[in-house]
């Protein structure tokens, strides 16, 4: 095998590797998009839950007074 054939084979390998990396890039970008959407949905749900809990905690609680005689304290 001459130098030219070795160079052509090398460049073909580089071209193949570039194609594989482009495919990996597309898969990674798609996974990043899915995870970003999942994260945003989780944060939104958490915020709704926290807001709901704060509304419950901030709601006035009925006051209850107990009349305790001095001897029972």
Secondary structure as GFF3:
##gff-version 3
##sequence-region A 1 73
A	DSSP	alpha_helix	3	58	.	.	.	ID=ss1
A	DSSP	three_ten_helix	70	72	.	.	.	ID=ss2
###
